[in-house]
Amino acid sequence: MGSSPPRYLQIQQHLLEKIQGGEWPAHHQIPPEEQLARDFGVSRMTANKAIRDLVHQGYLSRQPGLGTFVTDRKAESSLVEVHNIAEEVRGRGHAYSSDLLVAEAIAADDEIALRLGVRLGTRVFHTRIVHRENGVPIQLEDRFVNPRWVPDYLDTDFSRRTPNEVLVATCPITDIEHVVEAILVDMTIAERLEMAPELPCLSMTRRTWSGEHLISYARLIHPGERYKLRSSMHRNGS
């Protein structure tokens, strides 16, 4: 028979079961080290290691003088970079899946023509996809692509590759434009995102260029309670 796992790993597994099972939601205060040490018959140092590792992994956060709390592990994307959402989800150790709702060629209306820099009525590619994390919708992506630069876009099996993955492989992205706002959505979008329509969403419009070519315009809608956007900047000291 194999040896049992180290005691600190047993504590970690206990804590993760409480967190991932929903018994301990975000901001819940976990038992102190002293209590965990007593409950598991280990030293306080062993309990400290179990907690410290989960802090490093982002599951817990310490607040000096108050205790240790479950973090709000919302799905997160960068505002200054463009990442493959499937890789983001898998990078958090979660399962990614998607629902392809629309894949079609359409005539650009006024807004799409303006956003994509093409003439009114120009044929463009359009996809609408719901992206899921552990089966829960985290983003509704409405994307319009200039077929001049990505002619095989609609031939993609979007159950295997995301639009971002296709675009980056065909036309490496050199410039991006993001506009973010808080919105309320209509019943149709709320149903697609499996959320109550009175709850706020984060809406991001994104345009991407490859060199001088404007490749894509996308509207990305995220349930506000499940998603956050991150921006960071590094400035050299003078």
C-alpha positions as CSV (number, residue, x, y, z in Angstrom):
1,M,0.0,0.0,0.0
2,G,1.2,3.5,-0.8
3,S,1.9,5.9,2.0
4,S,-0.7,8.6,2.8
5,P,0.0,12.1,1.6
6,P,1.8,14.6,3.9
7,R,-0.4,16.1,6.6
8,Y,-0.2,19.6,5.2
9,L,-1.6,18.3,1.9
10,Q,-4.5,16.7,3.8
11,I,-5.3,20.1,5.3
12,Q,-5.1,21.7,1.9
13,Q,-7.5,19.2,0.4
14,H,-9.9,19.8,3.3
15,L,-9.8,23.5,2.7
16,L,-10.2,23.2,-1.0
17,E,-13.2,20.9,-0.6
18,K,-14.9,23.6,1.5
19,I,-14.0,26.4,-1.0
20,Q,-14.7,24.6,-4.3
21,G,-17.8,22.9,-2.9
22,G,-19.3,26.3,-2.1
23,E,-19.5,25.8,1.7
24,W,-17.0,28.6,2.1
25,P,-17.8,31.4,-0.4
26,A,-15.7,34.4,-1.3
27,H,-14.7,36.5,1.8
28,H,-15.5,33.7,4.2
29,Q,-13.0,33.5,7.1
30,I,-11.4,30.1,7.5
31,P,-10.4,28.6,10.9
32,P,-7.2,29.9,12.4
33,E,-3.9,27.9,12.2
34,E,-4.2,26.9,15.9
35,Q,-7.6,25.3,15.3
36,L,-6.5,23.5,12.1
37,A,-3.4,22.2,13.9
38,R,-5.6,20.8,16.7
39,D,-8.2,19.3,14.4
40,F,-5.5,17.5,12.3
41,G,-3.1,16.7,15.1
42,V,-0.2,18.5,13.6
43,S,2.1,21.3,14.5
44,R,1.1,24.9,13.9
45,M,4.0,25.1,11.4
46,T,2.4,22.3,9.3
47,A,-1.0,24.1,9.3
48,N,0.8,27.4,8.4
49,K,2.4,25.7,5.3
50,A,-0.9,24.4,4.1
51,I,-2.5,27.9,4.3
52,R,0.6,29.6,2.9
53,D,0.6,27.4,-0.2
54,L,-3.1,28.2,-0.8
55,V,-2.4,31.9,-0.4
56,H,0.3,31.7,-3.1
57,Q,-2.2,29.8,-5.4
58,G,-4.7,32.6,-5.0
59,Y,-7.4,30.7,-3.0
60,L,-6.8,32.5,0.3
61,S,-5.7,35.9,1.4
62,R,-4.3,37.0,4.7
63,Q,-5.5,40.2,6.4
64,P,-3.1,41.1,9.2
65,G,-4.9,41.4,12.6
66,L,-8.1,39.9,11.1
67,G,-7.4,36.4,9.8
68,T,-7.4,34.5,6.5
69,F,-10.2,34.7,4.0
70,V,-11.4,33.0,0.9
71,T,-10.5,35.1,-2.2
72,D,-12.9,36.1,-4.9
73,R,-11.6,34.0,-7.8
74,K,-13.6,35.6,-10.6
75,A,-12.5,34.9,-14.1
76,E,-10.0,37.5,-15.1
77,S,-8.7,39.0,-18.3
78,S,-6.0,41.6,-19.0
79,L,-7.0,45.0,-20.4
80,V,-3.6,45.6,-22.0
81,E,-3.1,42.2,-23.7
82,V,-5.2,39.9,-25.8
83,H,-5.2,36.3,-24.6
84,N,-6.9,33.1,-25.7
85,I,-9.8,32.8,-23.3
86,A,-9.5,29.0,-23.4
87,E,-5.9,29.2,-22.2
88,E,-6.9,31.7,-19.5
89,V,-9.6,29.3,-18.1
90,R,-7.3,26.2,-18.3
91,G,-4.5,28.2,-16.7
92,R,-6.8,28.6,-13.6
93,G,-7.1,24.8,-13.5
94,H,-10.7,24.8,-14.8
95,A,-12.5,23.2,-17.7
96,Y,-13.2,25.3,-20.8
97,S,-16.1,24.8,-23.2
98,S,-18.1,26.9,-25.7
99,D,-21.4,27.1,-27.5
100,L,-21.2,28.3,-31.1
101,L,-24.4,30.3,-31.8
102,V,-23.7,31.9,-35.1
103,A,-21.1,31.5,-37.9
104,E,-22.1,33.4,-41.0
105,A,-21.1,36.0,-43.7
106,I,-23.2,39.2,-43.5
107,A,-23.4,42.6,-45.1
108,A,-21.8,45.2,-42.8
109,D,-24.3,47.7,-41.4
110,D,-23.4,51.3,-40.4
111,E,-21.9,50.4,-37.1
112,I,-19.9,47.4,-38.3
113,A,-18.7,49.2,-41.4
114,L,-17.4,52.1,-39.2
115,R,-15.8,49.8,-36.6
116,L,-14.1,47.6,-39.2
117,G,-13.1,50.5,-41.5
118,V,-15.0,49.0,-44.6
119,R,-17.7,50.3,-46.9
120,L,-21.4,49.9,-45.9
121,G,-22.7,46.6,-47.2
122,T,-19.2,45.0,-47.4
123,R,-19.3,41.2,-46.8
124,V,-17.8,40.4,-43.4
125,F,-17.6,37.3,-41.2
126,H,-19.6,37.1,-38.0
127,T,-19.5,34.7,-35.1
128,R,-21.3,34.6,-31.8
129,I,-20.0,32.3,-29.1
130,V,-20.7,31.7,-25.4
131,H,-17.5,30.8,-23.5
132,R,-17.8,28.7,-20.4
133,E,-15.7,28.0,-17.4
134,N,-16.6,24.7,-15.6
135,G,-19.8,24.8,-17.5
136,V,-20.8,28.4,-16.4
137,P,-21.0,31.1,-19.0
138,I,-18.4,33.9,-18.5
139,Q,-18.4,35.6,-21.8
140,L,-20.7,36.2,-24.8
141,E,-18.4,37.1,-27.8
142,D,-19.9,38.8,-30.8
143,R,-17.1,39.1,-33.4
144,F,-16.8,40.6,-36.9
145,V,-13.8,39.8,-39.1
146,N,-12.6,41.3,-42.3
147,P,-12.4,38.3,-44.7
148,R,-9.8,40.1,-46.8
149,W,-7.2,39.3,-44.1
150,V,-8.6,36.1,-42.6
151,P,-10.3,34.4,-45.6
152,D,-10.6,30.9,-44.0
153,Y,-12.1,32.2,-40.7
154,L,-15.5,30.5,-41.1
155,D,-13.9,27.2,-42.0
156,T,-12.7,26.9,-38.4
157,D,-14.0,24.2,-36.0
158,F,-14.8,26.6,-33.1
159,S,-15.3,23.7,-30.7
160,R,-11.5,23.1,-31.0
161,R,-10.1,26.6,-31.6
162,T,-11.2,30.0,-30.3
163,P,-11.6,33.0,-32.7
164,N,-8.6,34.6,-30.9
165,E,-6.5,31.6,-31.7
166,V,-7.4,31.7,-35.4
167,L,-6.8,35.4,-35.7
168,V,-3.4,35.3,-34.0
169,A,-2.2,32.4,-36.1
170,T,-3.3,34.1,-39.3
171,C,-2.5,37.7,-38.5
172,P,-0.2,38.4,-35.5
173,I,-1.8,41.2,-33.5
174,T,0.3,44.3,-33.2
175,D,-2.3,46.9,-31.9
176,I,-5.5,46.7,-29.8
177,E,-8.2,49.1,-28.7
178,H,-10.4,48.4,-25.7
179,V,-13.5,50.3,-24.5
180,V,-15.1,49.1,-21.3
181,E,-18.4,50.0,-19.7
182,A,-21.0,48.7,-17.2
183,I,-24.3,47.8,-18.8
184,L,-27.6,46.0,-18.3
185,V,-28.5,43.4,-20.9
186,D,-31.8,42.4,-22.5
187,M,-33.5,39.1,-21.7
188,T,-32.0,37.3,-24.7
189,I,-28.4,38.0,-23.7
190,A,-29.2,37.3,-20.0
191,E,-30.5,33.9,-21.0
192,R,-27.4,33.2,-23.0
193,L,-25.3,34.1,-20.0
194,E,-27.6,32.2,-17.6
195,M,-28.0,35.2,-15.3
196,A,-30.8,37.5,-14.1
197,P,-31.3,40.5,-16.4
198,E,-31.3,43.0,-13.6
199,L,-27.6,42.2,-12.7
200,P,-24.9,44.3,-14.3
201,C,-22.5,43.2,-16.9
202,L,-19.1,44.3,-18.1
203,S,-19.1,45.2,-21.8
204,M,-15.8,45.5,-23.7
205,T,-15.5,46.4,-27.3
206,R,-12.2,45.4,-28.8
207,R,-10.6,46.2,-32.2
208,T,-7.4,44.5,-33.3
209,W,-4.8,45.4,-35.9
210,S,-2.1,43.4,-37.6
211,G,0.3,46.1,-38.9
212,E,-1.7,48.6,-40.8
213,H,-4.7,46.2,-41.3
214,L,-7.8,46.4,-39.1
215,I,-8.6,42.7,-38.6
216,S,-11.4,42.3,-36.2
217,Y,-14.1,44.1,-34.1
218,A,-15.6,42.2,-31.2
219,R,-18.2,42.9,-28.5
220,L,-17.5,41.0,-25.3
221,I,-20.1,40.8,-22.6
222,H,-19.3,39.3,-19.2
223,P,-21.6,38.8,-16.1
224,G,-20.2,41.3,-13.6
225,E,-20.5,38.9,-10.7
226,R,-18.3,36.3,-12.5
227,Y,-15.7,38.4,-14.2
228,K,-13.1,41.1,-13.7
229,L,-10.7,43.0,-15.9
230,R,-7.1,43.7,-15.0
231,S,-4.7,46.4,-16.1
232,S,-1.1,46.8,-15.0
233,M,1.7,49.2,-15.9
234,H,5.4,49.2,-15.2
235,R,7.1,52.6,-15.1
236,N,10.9,52.9,-14.9
237,G,12.1,55.2,-12.2
238,S,13.6,58.5,-13.3
